[in-house]
C-alpha cells in the first residue's frame, strides 16, 4: 500500500505544495500496522471525493490523500477543518511517518 499526501495552502499558499509518499510495506511492522488501521478507520470509500469548508480562506490547508493498493486507488481532497477526525488522523500520521 502506497499513500501520497499533498498539502497546499497556509501562509506559503499554492506556490509551496508539500508532498509526502509513504510505502506502508517498507515501514517497520508496528508503524505499518498503525497506518493500515488508520486507513480502515478513515473508510475512504465512504467519503466524498472532496470535503471542503463552506467559506475557505486563502491560508487554509487543502490536502489531497491518495491510497493505492488493496483495491482501486482512492483519493480525497479536504480542508483539515472540514474533514472527519479519522481522515485527519490518517493524514497526520502519513505526514509524520518516516520514509521506509
MODAZI-V9552 format. One record per pair of residues at least 12 apart in sequence whose C-alpha atoms are under 8 Angstrom apart, sorted by the first residue. I is the first residue (numbers start at 1). J is the second residue. Records with the same first field share a line. If there is no record, write none. Layout:
I->J ; J
//
This chain:
1->23 ; 24 ; 25 ; 67 ; 68 ; 69 ; 70
2->21 ; 22 ; 23 ; 24 ; 25 ; 67 ; 68 ; 69
3->21 ; 22 ; 23 ; 24 ; 65 ; 66 ; 67 ; 68 ; 94
4->19 ; 20 ; 21 ; 22 ; 64 ; 65 ; 66 ; 67
5->19 ; 20 ; 21 ; 63 ; 64 ; 65 ; 66 ; 91 ; 94 ; 95
6->18 ; 19 ; 20 ; 63 ; 64 ; 65
7->19 ; 61 ; 62 ; 63 ; 64
8->61 ; 62 ; 63
9->58 ; 59 ; 60 ; 61 ; 62
10->58 ; 59 ; 60 ; 61
11->59
12->59
13->58 ; 59
20->94 ; 95
21->94 ; 99
22->94 ; 97 ; 98 ; 99 ; 100
23->99 ; 100
24->36 ; 100
25->100
26->100
27->98 ; 99 ; 100
28->100
35->90 ; 93 ; 94
38->86 ; 87 ; 89 ; 90
39->90
41->86 ; 87
42->84 ; 86 ; 87 ; 90
44->74 ; 75 ; 76 ; 87
45->74
47->76
48->76
49->75 ; 76 ; 77
50->76 ; 77 ; 78
51->76 ; 77 ; 78 ; 79 ; 82 ; 83
52->77 ; 78 ; 79 ; 82 ; 83
53->79 ; 81 ; 82
60->79
61->79 ; 80
62->77 ; 78 ; 79 ; 80
63->77 ; 78 ; 79 ; 80
64->76 ; 77 ; 78
65->77 ; 91
//
